[in-house]
């Protein structure tokens, strides 16, 4: 009996020491909305594995409520209220969704540059609240973190990691024109078949689209290099006390966790320190609340349609809402619509409005026939996970690109919120519900998603702990980071070879001319003789 007790004690001690050996400290520089939703899934799993997590939260954040975050929190105080922040975000959403499509291609990207500049000013205020706070930095240094999670669309996480001298990794979907991936991470992105983000193009581009894609790349390169980055280069150099660039610091990321996968993404080159973890937040459907279940079951053989434009869209006009409600009233399916505005006058008896719906659980319900979505990455992946065909109404950011991908794979129909009529939405719904090819293609994508050797969340957690165990992943970092831009494109080699060819041609020409002159003089001499 004593031997059993000793064995139990030793076994428990072994578990304790083993667990403490695996645990570490993680610092997080998050971004709001869907970015936080994805990252929190990873952090929850890491916390279950015994890791200690600290999140730096700006005081006016919307989803990042520091009173509800289940991790250690350091609040960065800013002189901005949540209400003011939401007004600014709604203004940006409205402009990018409704105003930008009306203007010319050239002017559209000038407006995007101005929006990015304004967004950058807000990010700099947040960054100042951290890097200029000596007390906070001293506290973070004393904590001896093992790794920092950052988001390249919310500058400063990589700067904080550099100041604390700890490795960092990114989680994100894409940058404008794939700029950060191409120039800061060294990711090969041939414009001939890798569509630039926000282009809405596929990987199968005829000449005109390839021209448009190439011009898009150039536009973003000019915008970042000449308009946006010089200010941040100066800021990072000032904070670090040495000349540097923001791209140089971003290029030090150990891993890039990309929220996409080959079920959804077009084939393209990737690097060893890029890991695709799309759909890591997806889960099997849970039972619905009783009231919702009754409504869903009341649809009978026709089934239900799930409709949401996401949490960020709160400025749908009454005219648009009535137009949408009119279309929904004409289908035999029951409709669950997440909507917080004024109740539309044309709302049919088959449609119910909700301030919130359990989206994943509804998409996983056997009665669900279609999903009307704004094409956010999270919603798209939940639909892919459960094999639900979609009607896409993309608005801004990554949404047109997401729609282009699922439409190209035959799992969705697209409608334009700005120009669509009730008839357009009705025809799109009838197509995805009544044409079996859309359901078949959605199920094909679902099978591909589920047929992975390791689950996306497990891959994300593995690489996080890998970087923590090895204090980085330098062996996965391409040597392109050590090359200048002209070395990377072999312009020095090409220049040398051209110089060799030019020299050879020059010497050959000189020799020919010399020989011609010599033989010419000899001929004249013989003639005289």
LINLIN-V5438 format. One record per residue. N is the residue number from 1. PSI is psi in radians with two decimals (* if undefined). OMEGA is omega in whole degrees, 0 to 359 (* if undefined). D_FIRST is the distance of its C-alpha to the first C-alpha in Angstrom with 1 decimal. Layout:
BEGIN
n:N psi:PSI omega:OMEGA d_first:D_FIRST
n:N psi:PSI omega:OMEGA d_first:D_FIRST
END
This chain:
BEGIN
n:1 psi:-0.73 omega:179 d_first:0.0
n:2 psi:-0.65 omega:180 d_first:3.8
n:3 psi:-0.69 omega:179 d_first:5.4
n:4 psi:-0.74 omega:180 d_first:5.2
n:5 psi:-0.77 omega:180 d_first:6.5
n:6 psi:-0.74 omega:180 d_first:8.8
n:7 psi:-0.74 omega:180 d_first:9.9
n:8 psi:-0.76 omega:179 d_first:10.8
n:9 psi:-0.80 omega:180 d_first:12.6
n:10 psi:-0.67 omega:180 d_first:14.4
n:11 psi:-0.74 omega:180 d_first:15.3
n:12 psi:-0.71 omega:178 d_first:16.8
n:13 psi:-0.70 omega:179 d_first:18.6
n:14 psi:-0.77 omega:179 d_first:20.0
n:15 psi:-0.74 omega:181 d_first:21.3
n:16 psi:-0.84 omega:182 d_first:22.9
n:17 psi:-0.65 omega:180 d_first:24.6
n:18 psi:-0.75 omega:181 d_first:25.7
n:19 psi:-0.74 omega:181 d_first:27.2
n:20 psi:-0.50 omega:178 d_first:28.9
n:21 psi:-0.51 omega:181 d_first:30.3
n:22 psi:-0.45 omega:187 d_first:31.9
n:23 psi:2.67 omega:179 d_first:33.3
n:24 psi:-3.07 omega:181 d_first:36.8
n:25 psi:2.25 omega:185 d_first:39.8
n:26 psi:2.22 omega:175 d_first:42.5
n:27 psi:2.47 omega:185 d_first:46.0
n:28 psi:2.20 omega:170 d_first:48.1
n:29 psi:1.66 omega:191 d_first:51.9
n:30 psi:2.97 omega:168 d_first:52.4
n:31 psi:2.68 omega:188 d_first:55.4
n:32 psi:3.11 omega:174 d_first:56.0
n:33 psi:-2.38 omega:188 d_first:56.3
n:34 psi:-0.49 omega:178 d_first:55.0
n:35 psi:-0.77 omega:180 d_first:54.0
n:36 psi:-0.67 omega:180 d_first:51.5
n:37 psi:-0.78 omega:179 d_first:50.3
n:38 psi:-0.80 omega:183 d_first:49.4
n:39 psi:-0.66 omega:182 d_first:47.9
n:40 psi:-0.58 omega:177 d_first:45.7
n:41 psi:-0.74 omega:178 d_first:44.0
n:42 psi:-0.78 omega:182 d_first:43.0
n:43 psi:-0.67 omega:178 d_first:42.0
n:44 psi:-0.75 omega:181 d_first:39.8
n:45 psi:-0.69 omega:179 d_first:37.9
n:46 psi:-0.64 omega:178 d_first:37.6
n:47 psi:-0.67 omega:177 d_first:36.3
n:48 psi:-0.48 omega:180 d_first:33.6
n:49 psi:0.11 omega:173 d_first:32.5
n:50 psi:0.10 omega:181 d_first:32.2
n:51 psi:2.54 omega:178 d_first:35.7
n:52 psi:2.23 omega:188 d_first:37.6
n:53 psi:2.30 omega:177 d_first:41.1
n:54 psi:2.23 omega:183 d_first:44.2
n:55 psi:2.27 omega:175 d_first:47.4
n:56 psi:1.93 omega:189 d_first:50.9
n:57 psi:2.10 omega:173 d_first:52.7
n:58 psi:2.43 omega:185 d_first:56.5
n:59 psi:-0.58 omega:181 d_first:57.3
n:60 psi:0.31 omega:182 d_first:59.7
n:61 psi:2.70 omega:184 d_first:57.5
n:62 psi:-1.06 omega:177 d_first:57.6
n:63 psi:-0.41 omega:182 d_first:54.4
n:64 psi:1.16 omega:178 d_first:52.5
n:65 psi:1.93 omega:186 d_first:52.1
n:66 psi:-0.31 omega:179 d_first:50.1
n:67 psi:-0.26 omega:184 d_first:48.9
n:68 psi:-0.11 omega:180 d_first:47.2
n:69 psi:2.20 omega:185 d_first:45.8
n:70 psi:0.55 omega:179 d_first:42.0
n:71 psi:3.03 omega:172 d_first:42.0
n:72 psi:2.45 omega:185 d_first:43.0
n:73 psi:2.36 omega:169 d_first:46.8
n:74 psi:2.00 omega:184 d_first:49.7
n:75 psi:2.22 omega:177 d_first:52.9
n:76 psi:1.91 omega:186 d_first:56.1
n:77 psi:2.24 omega:178 d_first:58.9
n:78 psi:2.58 omega:181 d_first:62.1
n:79 psi:0.80 omega:181 d_first:65.4
n:80 psi:2.38 omega:179 d_first:65.3
n:81 psi:2.82 omega:177 d_first:64.3
n:82 psi:-0.64 omega:181 d_first:62.4
n:83 psi:-0.76 omega:179 d_first:65.6
n:84 psi:-0.74 omega:180 d_first:67.8
n:85 psi:-0.75 omega:180 d_first:65.3
n:86 psi:-0.65 omega:177 d_first:65.3
n:87 psi:-0.75 omega:179 d_first:69.1
n:88 psi:-0.76 omega:181 d_first:69.3
n:89 psi:-0.75 omega:178 d_first:66.9
n:90 psi:-0.64 omega:178 d_first:68.8
n:91 psi:-0.76 omega:179 d_first:72.0
n:92 psi:-0.76 omega:180 d_first:70.7
n:93 psi:-0.77 omega:181 d_first:69.4
n:94 psi:-0.76 omega:182 d_first:72.8
n:95 psi:-0.82 omega:183 d_first:74.7
n:96 psi:-0.50 omega:183 d_first:72.7
n:97 psi:-0.66 omega:189 d_first:72.6
n:98 psi:-0.55 omega:184 d_first:76.1
n:99 psi:-0.79 omega:184 d_first:78.4
n:100 psi:-0.70 omega:180 d_first:77.5
n:101 psi:-0.32 omega:183 d_first:78.2
n:102 psi:-0.35 omega:187 d_first:81.8
n:103 psi:2.97 omega:181 d_first:82.7
n:104 psi:2.81 omega:182 d_first:83.7
n:105 psi:-0.80 omega:183 d_first:81.2
n:106 psi:-0.82 omega:183 d_first:82.3
n:107 psi:-0.52 omega:179 d_first:82.2
n:108 psi:-0.76 omega:183 d_first:78.9
n:109 psi:-0.41 omega:171 d_first:77.1
n:110 psi:-0.69 omega:178 d_first:79.0
n:111 psi:-0.69 omega:178 d_first:77.6
n:112 psi:-0.71 omega:179 d_first:74.1
n:113 psi:-0.71 omega:179 d_first:74.5
n:114 psi:-0.71 omega:178 d_first:75.5
n:115 psi:-0.77 omega:178 d_first:72.5
n:116 psi:-0.68 omega:180 d_first:70.2
n:117 psi:-0.78 omega:179 d_first:72.0
n:118 psi:-0.73 omega:178 d_first:71.5
n:119 psi:-0.67 omega:178 d_first:67.8
n:120 psi:-0.63 omega:178 d_first:67.5
n:121 psi:-0.69 omega:178 d_first:68.9
n:122 psi:-0.70 omega:179 d_first:66.2
n:123 psi:-0.62 omega:181 d_first:63.5
n:124 psi:-0.60 omega:176 d_first:65.0
n:125 psi:-0.73 omega:179 d_first:64.7
n:126 psi:-0.74 omega:181 d_first:61.0
n:127 psi:-0.75 omega:178 d_first:60.6
n:128 psi:-0.69 omega:183 d_first:62.5
n:129 psi:-0.31 omega:179 d_first:60.1
n:130 psi:-0.98 omega:188 d_first:57.3
n:131 psi:-0.34 omega:177 d_first:58.8
n:132 psi:-0.04 omega:180 d_first:61.2
n:133 psi:1.61 omega:185 d_first:58.5
n:134 psi:-0.63 omega:179 d_first:57.5
n:135 psi:-0.77 omega:179 d_first:54.9
n:136 psi:-0.78 omega:180 d_first:53.2
n:137 psi:-0.71 omega:178 d_first:53.3
n:138 psi:-0.69 omega:179 d_first:51.9
n:139 psi:-0.72 omega:180 d_first:49.0
n:140 psi:-0.66 omega:178 d_first:48.4
n:141 psi:-0.71 omega:180 d_first:48.6
n:142 psi:-0.47 omega:181 d_first:46.1
n:143 psi:-0.37 omega:177 d_first:43.6
n:144 psi:1.15 omega:179 d_first:43.6
n:145 psi:2.66 omega:180 d_first:43.6
n:146 psi:-0.46 omega:185 d_first:42.6
n:147 psi:2.75 omega:176 d_first:45.1
n:148 psi:2.30 omega:171 d_first:47.8
n:149 psi:2.26 omega:179 d_first:48.6
n:150 psi:2.98 omega:177 d_first:52.4
n:151 psi:2.11 omega:185 d_first:55.1
n:152 psi:-0.26 omega:176 d_first:58.3
n:153 psi:-0.15 omega:176 d_first:60.3
n:154 psi:1.51 omega:185 d_first:59.3
n:155 psi:2.67 omega:171 d_first:60.3
n:156 psi:-0.48 omega:178 d_first:58.6
n:157 psi:-0.74 omega:179 d_first:54.9
n:158 psi:-0.53 omega:178 d_first:55.7
n:159 psi:-0.73 omega:177 d_first:57.6
n:160 psi:-0.75 omega:179 d_first:54.7
n:161 psi:-0.68 omega:179 d_first:52.4
n:162 psi:-0.72 omega:179 d_first:55.1
n:163 psi:-0.62 omega:181 d_first:55.3
n:164 psi:-0.11 omega:180 d_first:51.5
n:165 psi:0.86 omega:178 d_first:51.5
n:166 psi:2.65 omega:177 d_first:48.7
n:167 psi:2.67 omega:178 d_first:48.9
n:168 psi:2.78 omega:177 d_first:49.8
n:169 psi:2.73 omega:184 d_first:50.1
n:170 psi:2.61 omega:165 d_first:52.3
n:171 psi:2.17 omega:178 d_first:51.8
n:172 psi:3.09 omega:182 d_first:55.1
n:173 psi:-0.95 omega:179 d_first:57.4
n:174 psi:2.91 omega:172 d_first:60.7
n:175 psi:2.86 omega:181 d_first:63.3
n:176 psi:2.17 omega:179 d_first:67.0
n:177 psi:0.35 omega:183 d_first:68.7
n:178 psi:0.51 omega:190 d_first:65.4
n:179 psi:-0.89 omega:183 d_first:66.5
n:180 psi:-0.71 omega:181 d_first:63.2
n:181 psi:-0.74 omega:184 d_first:61.8
n:182 psi:-0.87 omega:189 d_first:65.0
n:183 psi:-0.59 omega:183 d_first:65.9
n:184 psi:-0.56 omega:180 d_first:62.8
n:185 psi:-0.23 omega:180 d_first:60.2
n:186 psi:0.41 omega:183 d_first:62.5
n:187 psi:2.15 omega:178 d_first:61.9
n:188 psi:2.26 omega:182 d_first:64.7
n:189 psi:1.32 omega:178 d_first:66.6
n:190 psi:2.18 omega:183 d_first:69.8
n:191 psi:-0.21 omega:181 d_first:72.0
n:192 psi:-0.47 omega:180 d_first:73.4
n:193 psi:0.02 omega:174 d_first:70.3
n:194 psi:1.78 omega:183 d_first:67.8
n:195 psi:2.34 omega:177 d_first:69.1
n:196 psi:2.48 omega:180 d_first:69.2
n:197 psi:2.53 omega:185 d_first:67.1
n:198 psi:0.03 omega:180 d_first:69.2
n:199 psi:-0.50 omega:185 d_first:71.6
n:200 psi:0.28 omega:181 d_first:70.6
n:201 psi:2.91 omega:175 d_first:71.4
n:202 psi:-3.07 omega:179 d_first:69.6
n:203 psi:-0.06 omega:179 d_first:69.1
n:204 psi:1.55 omega:188 d_first:72.1
n:205 psi:2.19 omega:169 d_first:75.0
n:206 psi:3.11 omega:188 d_first:78.7
n:207 psi:-0.84 omega:184 d_first:80.9
n:208 psi:-0.71 omega:179 d_first:81.7
n:209 psi:-0.62 omega:176 d_first:78.0
n:210 psi:-0.64 omega:176 d_first:77.1
n:211 psi:-0.80 omega:178 d_first:79.9
n:212 psi:-0.73 omega:181 d_first:78.5
n:213 psi:-0.73 omega:178 d_first:75.0
n:214 psi:-0.77 omega:178 d_first:76.3
n:215 psi:-0.62 omega:178 d_first:78.3
n:216 psi:-0.79 omega:177 d_first:75.3
n:217 psi:-0.81 omega:181 d_first:73.3
n:218 psi:-0.73 omega:180 d_first:76.3
n:219 psi:-0.82 omega:180 d_first:76.6
n:220 psi:-0.64 omega:178 d_first:73.0
n:221 psi:-0.79 omega:179 d_first:73.2
n:222 psi:-0.73 omega:182 d_first:76.3
n:223 psi:-0.80 omega:182 d_first:74.8
n:224 psi:-0.83 omega:185 d_first:71.7
n:225 psi:-0.66 omega:187 d_first:73.3
n:226 psi:-0.40 omega:189 d_first:76.4
n:227 psi:-0.74 omega:187 d_first:75.7
n:228 psi:-0.78 omega:189 d_first:72.0
n:229 psi:-0.58 omega:182 d_first:70.2
n:230 psi:-0.68 omega:179 d_first:72.6
n:231 psi:-0.73 omega:180 d_first:71.8
n:232 psi:-0.58 omega:176 d_first:68.0
n:233 psi:-0.76 omega:179 d_first:68.5
n:234 psi:-0.71 omega:181 d_first:70.3
n:235 psi:-0.84 omega:180 d_first:67.6
n:236 psi:-0.68 omega:179 d_first:64.7
n:237 psi:-0.70 omega:180 d_first:66.7
n:238 psi:-0.76 omega:182 d_first:67.4
n:239 psi:-0.71 omega:183 d_first:63.8
n:240 psi:-0.27 omega:178 d_first:62.5
n:241 psi:0.41 omega:177 d_first:65.5
n:242 psi:2.67 omega:180 d_first:66.4
n:243 psi:2.26 omega:178 d_first:68.4
n:244 psi:3.11 omega:175 d_first:66.3
n:245 psi:2.72 omega:179 d_first:66.4
n:246 psi:-0.60 omega:180 d_first:64.2
n:247 psi:-0.63 omega:178 d_first:64.0
n:248 psi:-0.74 omega:180 d_first:62.8
n:249 psi:-0.73 omega:179 d_first:59.9
n:250 psi:-0.57 omega:181 d_first:59.1
n:251 psi:-0.18 omega:179 d_first:59.1
n:252 psi:-0.02 omega:180 d_first:56.1
n:253 psi:2.29 omega:182 d_first:53.8
n:254 psi:-0.70 omega:180 d_first:50.9
n:255 psi:2.60 omega:174 d_first:50.5
n:256 psi:1.89 omega:177 d_first:52.6
n:257 psi:1.93 omega:185 d_first:50.7
n:258 psi:2.25 omega:185 d_first:53.6
n:259 psi:1.05 omega:176 d_first:53.3
n:260 psi:3.03 omega:181 d_first:54.8
n:261 psi:3.01 omega:186 d_first:54.2
n:262 psi:-0.18 omega:172 d_first:56.2
n:263 psi:-0.40 omega:190 d_first:56.2
n:264 psi:-0.63 omega:186 d_first:58.5
n:265 psi:2.68 omega:173 d_first:59.8
n:266 psi:2.51 omega:179 d_first:62.7
n:267 psi:2.37 omega:181 d_first:61.8
n:268 psi:2.89 omega:180 d_first:62.5
n:269 psi:2.51 omega:173 d_first:61.4
n:270 psi:2.90 omega:181 d_first:58.2
n:271 psi:2.83 omega:181 d_first:56.6
n:272 psi:-0.47 omega:180 d_first:53.1
n:273 psi:0.33 omega:171 d_first:52.2
n:274 psi:2.23 omega:179 d_first:53.2
n:275 psi:2.22 omega:181 d_first:50.6
n:276 psi:2.10 omega:184 d_first:51.6
n:277 psi:0.56 omega:180 d_first:49.2
n:278 psi:2.38 omega:178 d_first:51.6
n:279 psi:0.28 omega:183 d_first:50.0
n:280 psi:-0.33 omega:181 d_first:46.7
n:281 psi:-0.15 omega:185 d_first:46.9
n:282 psi:2.53 omega:182 d_first:47.5
n:283 psi:2.73 omega:171 d_first:45.0
n:284 psi:2.57 omega:182 d_first:45.0
n:285 psi:2.44 omega:175 d_first:47.0
n:286 psi:2.81 omega:177 d_first:45.3
n:287 psi:2.48 omega:180 d_first:46.8
n:288 psi:2.71 omega:171 d_first:49.9
n:289 psi:2.67 omega:189 d_first:50.5
n:290 psi:-0.78 omega:182 d_first:52.0
n:291 psi:-0.78 omega:179 d_first:55.5
n:292 psi:-0.73 omega:181 d_first:55.6
n:293 psi:-0.70 omega:179 d_first:54.2
n:294 psi:-0.75 omega:181 d_first:57.0
n:295 psi:-0.74 omega:180 d_first:59.7
n:296 psi:-0.79 omega:181 d_first:58.4
n:297 psi:-0.46 omega:180 d_first:58.2
n:298 psi:-0.18 omega:180 d_first:61.7
n:299 psi:-0.28 omega:179 d_first:63.1
n:300 psi:-2.48 omega:183 d_first:62.8
n:301 psi:-0.29 omega:180 d_first:63.7
n:302 psi:-0.53 omega:179 d_first:65.4
n:303 psi:-2.92 omega:185 d_first:62.2
n:304 psi:2.80 omega:173 d_first:61.9
n:305 psi:2.31 omega:178 d_first:62.9
n:306 psi:2.30 omega:185 d_first:60.8
n:307 psi:2.15 omega:174 d_first:63.0
n:308 psi:2.48 omega:174 d_first:62.1
n:309 psi:0.32 omega:175 d_first:63.8
n:310 psi:3.00 omega:184 d_first:60.8
n:311 psi:-0.33 omega:185 d_first:60.1
n:312 psi:-0.37 omega:183 d_first:62.7
n:313 psi:1.87 omega:181 d_first:65.7
n:314 psi:0.26 omega:184 d_first:67.1
n:315 psi:0.61 omega:176 d_first:70.8
n:316 psi:2.21 omega:183 d_first:71.8
n:317 psi:2.75 omega:179 d_first:75.4
n:318 psi:-0.64 omega:179 d_first:76.4
n:319 psi:-0.79 omega:179 d_first:78.7
n:320 psi:-0.74 omega:181 d_first:75.9
n:321 psi:-0.72 omega:179 d_first:73.5
n:322 psi:-0.66 omega:178 d_first:76.2
n:323 psi:-0.76 omega:179 d_first:77.0
n:324 psi:-0.81 omega:181 d_first:73.4
n:325 psi:-0.64 omega:179 d_first:73.0
n:326 psi:-0.72 omega:178 d_first:76.1
n:327 psi:-0.76 omega:181 d_first:74.8
n:328 psi:-0.55 omega:182 d_first:71.4
n:329 psi:-0.27 omega:185 d_first:73.3
n:330 psi:0.06 omega:179 d_first:74.9
n:331 psi:2.64 omega:181 d_first:71.9
n:332 psi:-0.29 omega:181 d_first:70.3
n:333 psi:2.66 omega:169 d_first:66.8
n:334 psi:2.59 omega:185 d_first:65.1
n:335 psi:2.28 omega:173 d_first:64.6
n:336 psi:1.95 omega:188 d_first:61.9
n:337 psi:2.05 omega:174 d_first:63.6
n:338 psi:1.95 omega:187 d_first:61.9
n:339 psi:2.33 omega:184 d_first:64.8
n:340 psi:0.05 omega:181 d_first:65.3
n:341 psi:-2.90 omega:178 d_first:69.1
n:342 psi:2.44 omega:181 d_first:71.8
n:343 psi:2.17 omega:181 d_first:71.6
n:344 psi:2.49 omega:180 d_first:74.0
n:345 psi:-0.46 omega:184 d_first:77.0
n:346 psi:0.21 omega:183 d_first:76.8
n:347 psi:2.22 omega:182 d_first:73.1
n:348 psi:2.87 omega:179 d_first:72.8
n:349 psi:-0.26 omega:180 d_first:71.0
n:350 psi:-0.05 omega:186 d_first:68.6
n:351 psi:2.31 omega:175 d_first:67.3
n:352 psi:2.46 omega:180 d_first:64.9
n:353 psi:2.45 omega:179 d_first:64.4
n:354 psi:2.49 omega:174 d_first:61.1
n:355 psi:-0.46 omega:178 d_first:60.3
n:356 psi:2.50 omega:176 d_first:57.0
n:357 psi:2.59 omega:175 d_first:55.6
n:358 psi:1.43 omega:191 d_first:52.3
n:359 psi:-0.88 omega:182 d_first:54.0
n:360 psi:-0.73 omega:182 d_first:51.2
n:361 psi:-0.61 omega:177 d_first:50.2
n:362 psi:-0.71 omega:180 d_first:53.9
n:363 psi:-0.48 omega:178 d_first:54.5
n:364 psi:0.00 omega:181 d_first:51.6
n:365 psi:2.40 omega:182 d_first:52.9
n:366 psi:-0.30 omega:180 d_first:54.6
n:367 psi:-0.17 omega:184 d_first:57.7
n:368 psi:2.22 omega:183 d_first:58.5
n:369 psi:-0.51 omega:182 d_first:61.6
n:370 psi:2.80 omega:181 d_first:62.5
n:371 psi:2.04 omega:174 d_first:61.6
n:372 psi:2.08 omega:190 d_first:64.4
n:373 psi:2.70 omega:174 d_first:63.2
n:374 psi:0.03 omega:174 d_first:64.5
n:375 psi:0.53 omega:169 d_first:62.7
n:376 psi:2.63 omega:185 d_first:60.1
n:377 psi:-0.72 omega:182 d_first:57.5
n:378 psi:-0.83 omega:180 d_first:54.6
n:379 psi:-0.72 omega:178 d_first:56.5
n:380 psi:-0.78 omega:182 d_first:57.8
n:381 psi:-0.56 omega:176 d_first:54.3
n:382 psi:-0.65 omega:177 d_first:53.0
n:383 psi:-0.72 omega:177 d_first:56.0
n:384 psi:-0.78 omega:182 d_first:55.3
n:385 psi:-0.72 omega:184 d_first:51.6
n:386 psi:-0.02 omega:177 d_first:52.6
n:387 psi:0.79 omega:181 d_first:55.8
n:388 psi:2.18 omega:177 d_first:58.3
n:389 psi:2.73 omega:190 d_first:62.0
n:390 psi:2.63 omega:163 d_first:63.5
n:391 psi:2.02 omega:186 d_first:66.8
n:392 psi:2.35 omega:174 d_first:66.8
n:393 psi:1.30 omega:184 d_first:68.7
n:394 psi:2.49 omega:184 d_first:68.0
n:395 psi:-0.90 omega:186 d_first:69.0
n:396 psi:3.11 omega:176 d_first:68.2
n:397 psi:-2.22 omega:185 d_first:66.0
n:398 psi:-0.07 omega:190 d_first:63.9
n:399 psi:-0.76 omega:176 d_first:64.9
n:400 psi:-0.65 omega:178 d_first:68.0
n:401 psi:-0.75 omega:178 d_first:66.2
n:402 psi:-0.75 omega:180 d_first:63.3
n:403 psi:-0.72 omega:180 d_first:65.9
n:404 psi:-0.64 omega:183 d_first:67.7
n:405 psi:-0.87 omega:182 d_first:64.6
n:406 psi:-0.51 omega:176 d_first:63.5
n:407 psi:-0.72 omega:179 d_first:67.2
n:408 psi:-0.47 omega:180 d_first:67.7
n:409 psi:0.08 omega:172 d_first:64.7
n:410 psi:0.38 omega:183 d_first:66.4
n:411 psi:0.14 omega:184 d_first:63.8
n:412 psi:2.78 omega:171 d_first:66.0
n:413 psi:2.43 omega:183 d_first:69.5
n:414 psi:2.45 omega:170 d_first:70.7
n:415 psi:2.63 omega:182 d_first:73.0
n:416 psi:2.07 omega:182 d_first:74.5
n:417 psi:-0.58 omega:183 d_first:74.0
n:418 psi:-0.66 omega:187 d_first:77.2
n:419 psi:-0.17 omega:188 d_first:79.5
n:420 psi:2.63 omega:174 d_first:77.8
n:421 psi:3.03 omega:177 d_first:79.3
n:422 psi:-0.63 omega:180 d_first:77.8
n:423 psi:-0.69 omega:179 d_first:79.1
n:424 psi:-0.83 omega:181 d_first:77.3
n:425 psi:-0.68 omega:180 d_first:73.9
n:426 psi:-0.78 omega:180 d_first:74.5
n:427 psi:-0.69 omega:179 d_first:75.4
n:428 psi:-0.75 omega:179 d_first:72.4
n:429 psi:-0.78 omega:180 d_first:70.1
n:430 psi:-0.61 omega:181 d_first:71.8
n:431 psi:-0.89 omega:185 d_first:71.4
n:432 psi:-0.42 omega:181 d_first:67.7
n:433 psi:-0.72 omega:188 d_first:67.0
n:434 psi:-0.41 omega:178 d_first:69.5
n:435 psi:1.96 omega:186 d_first:69.6
n:436 psi:-0.31 omega:182 d_first:66.6
n:437 psi:-0.58 omega:180 d_first:66.7
n:438 psi:-0.74 omega:177 d_first:65.3
n:439 psi:-0.72 omega:180 d_first:62.2
n:440 psi:-0.75 omega:179 d_first:61.8
n:441 psi:-0.66 omega:177 d_first:62.0
n:442 psi:-0.71 omega:178 d_first:59.5
n:443 psi:-0.61 omega:177 d_first:57.1
n:444 psi:-0.76 omega:177 d_first:57.7
n:445 psi:-0.68 omega:179 d_first:56.8
n:446 psi:-0.75 omega:179 d_first:53.7
n:447 psi:-0.70 omega:177 d_first:52.6
n:448 psi:-0.75 omega:181 d_first:53.2
n:449 psi:-0.74 omega:183 d_first:51.2
n:450 psi:-0.31 omega:184 d_first:48.2
n:451 psi:1.17 omega:178 d_first:48.4
n:452 psi:2.51 omega:181 d_first:47.0
n:453 psi:-0.55 omega:179 d_first:44.2
n:454 psi:2.40 omega:180 d_first:42.6
n:455 psi:2.58 omega:182 d_first:43.1
n:456 psi:-0.75 omega:180 d_first:45.4
n:457 psi:-0.70 omega:179 d_first:42.9
n:458 psi:-0.63 omega:177 d_first:40.3
n:459 psi:-0.75 omega:180 d_first:43.1
n:460 psi:-0.76 omega:180 d_first:44.1
n:461 psi:-0.73 omega:180 d_first:40.6
n:462 psi:-0.86 omega:184 d_first:40.1
n:463 psi:-0.52 omega:175 d_first:43.3
n:464 psi:-0.86 omega:180 d_first:42.6
n:465 psi:-0.53 omega:177 d_first:39.3
n:466 psi:-0.84 omega:179 d_first:41.1
n:467 psi:-0.64 omega:179 d_first:43.7
n:468 psi:-0.74 omega:182 d_first:41.2
n:469 psi:-0.71 omega:186 d_first:39.2
n:470 psi:0.12 omega:180 d_first:42.3
n:471 psi:0.74 omega:179 d_first:44.3
n:472 psi:3.14 omega:177 d_first:47.0
n:473 psi:0.94 omega:184 d_first:48.3
n:474 psi:-0.47 omega:182 d_first:51.4
n:475 psi:-0.24 omega:178 d_first:51.3
n:476 psi:-0.09 omega:185 d_first:52.1
n:477 psi:2.19 omega:183 d_first:55.0
n:478 psi:2.63 omega:181 d_first:58.4
n:479 psi:-0.15 omega:180 d_first:60.8
n:480 psi:-0.42 omega:179 d_first:63.5
n:481 psi:-0.37 omega:181 d_first:62.3
n:482 psi:0.05 omega:182 d_first:63.8
n:483 psi:2.62 omega:171 d_first:67.2
n:484 psi:2.95 omega:183 d_first:70.2
n:485 psi:-0.61 omega:181 d_first:71.6
n:486 psi:-0.48 omega:173 d_first:74.4
n:487 psi:-0.71 omega:181 d_first:72.0
n:488 psi:-0.71 omega:180 d_first:69.7
n:489 psi:0.16 omega:178 d_first:72.7
n:490 psi:0.50 omega:180 d_first:74.0
n:491 psi:-0.54 omega:178 d_first:77.2
n:492 psi:-0.69 omega:178 d_first:77.6
n:493 psi:-0.81 omega:179 d_first:77.3
n:494 psi:-0.73 omega:179 d_first:79.8
n:495 psi:-0.74 omega:179 d_first:82.1
n:496 psi:-0.79 omega:180 d_first:82.0
n:497 psi:-0.69 omega:177 d_first:82.8
n:498 psi:-0.68 omega:178 d_first:85.6
n:499 psi:-0.70 omega:178 d_first:87.0
n:500 psi:-0.77 omega:179 d_first:86.9
n:501 psi:-0.79 omega:180 d_first:88.8
n:502 psi:-0.73 omega:179 d_first:91.2
n:503 psi:-0.75 omega:179 d_first:91.9
n:504 psi:-0.78 omega:179 d_first:92.4
n:505 psi:-0.74 omega:180 d_first:94.8
n:506 psi:-0.84 omega:181 d_first:96.6
n:507 psi:-0.71 omega:180 d_first:97.0
n:508 psi:-0.75 omega:179 d_first:98.1
n:509 psi:-0.76 omega:179 d_first:100.6
n:510 psi:-0.76 omega:179 d_first:101.9
n:511 psi:-0.75 omega:179 d_first:102.3
n:512 psi:-0.80 omega:180 d_first:104.1
n:513 psi:-0.72 omega:180 d_first:106.5
n:514 psi:-0.79 omega:180 d_first:107.1
n:515 psi:-0.71 omega:180 d_first:107.9
n:516 psi:-0.76 omega:179 d_first:110.2
n:517 psi:-0.76 omega:184 d_first:112.1
n:518 psi:-0.83 omega:180 d_first:112.4
n:519 psi:-0.54 omega:177 d_first:113.7
n:520 psi:-0.77 omega:179 d_first:115.9
n:521 psi:-0.71 omega:180 d_first:117.6
n:522 psi:-0.69 omega:180 d_first:118.0
n:523 psi:-0.74 omega:179 d_first:119.6
n:524 psi:-0.66 omega:181 d_first:122.1
n:525 psi:-0.74 omega:180 d_first:123.0
n:526 psi:-0.61 omega:179 d_first:123.8
n:527 psi:-0.77 omega:179 d_first:125.9
n:528 psi:-0.70 omega:180 d_first:128.0
n:529 psi:* omega:* d_first:128.6
END
